Structures are given as structure tokens and as C-alpha cells.
Amino acid sequence: MENRLTSKQQKRQQEREIIDEYHRFVTEQALEPLYQSFLEWKSGVLPYFELTELIHQFHKENQGIYKDFEYIDRKELILLAKIKLGRLTEDDIIENKWLLERWGYEDKTFS
């Protein structure tokens, strides 16, 4: 007997994947300036004590990212992820029109 996912399970899996991809996207965006600071430190341009302060600042920012992903409504998080990753569909816009309007989101693609 084949083990097939139900459509509900498939949808949950797709949602998890988009959340994971969005989390990676947000975290890597936050890491990029820190990475550049490490390069500056390694080349002798940035003093070590400034780098350690930047590491501390990144840690605070990363805690904020964690909170954003843990304490936001799952449906809103998925919608935000789809917007930021360019994956918003016409169905998403129709189903979430009120929320998108509240966020001030305007997409001319589906008008």
C-alpha cells in the first residue's frame, strides 16, 4: 500500500516549506552585513571590539526574527512569506483581501 499524503497534509507541508524558506531569507539578509563586518575585521579595517558589538546587535536582531516567526499568526506569516518571496497568487489575494488592504499591500498584477 502506497503512503500518500492527503491534500490537507500536502498543504501543511507546502506551508512549512515556504515558512522555512522565508525564515532563511530573512535570517540571511540580517547576516549579510555581519558577514561583511567579519571580512573588514579579518582585513584589519574593523577593530575586534567593534565586531563584537556588531555580533551582539545581530544577536538582538535574530531574537526579533525568532519572535516574528514564533508569535505571529501562522496564516499571516504564510501570507507575508508569499509576498516577500514573490509567491502570492490571485487566490491568496482574493482570500486575504481585507488583511492585505489593512497592511497597505497593493498588487497591480491581479487587478
Beta strands, then each sheet from edge to edge (+ up, - down):
end
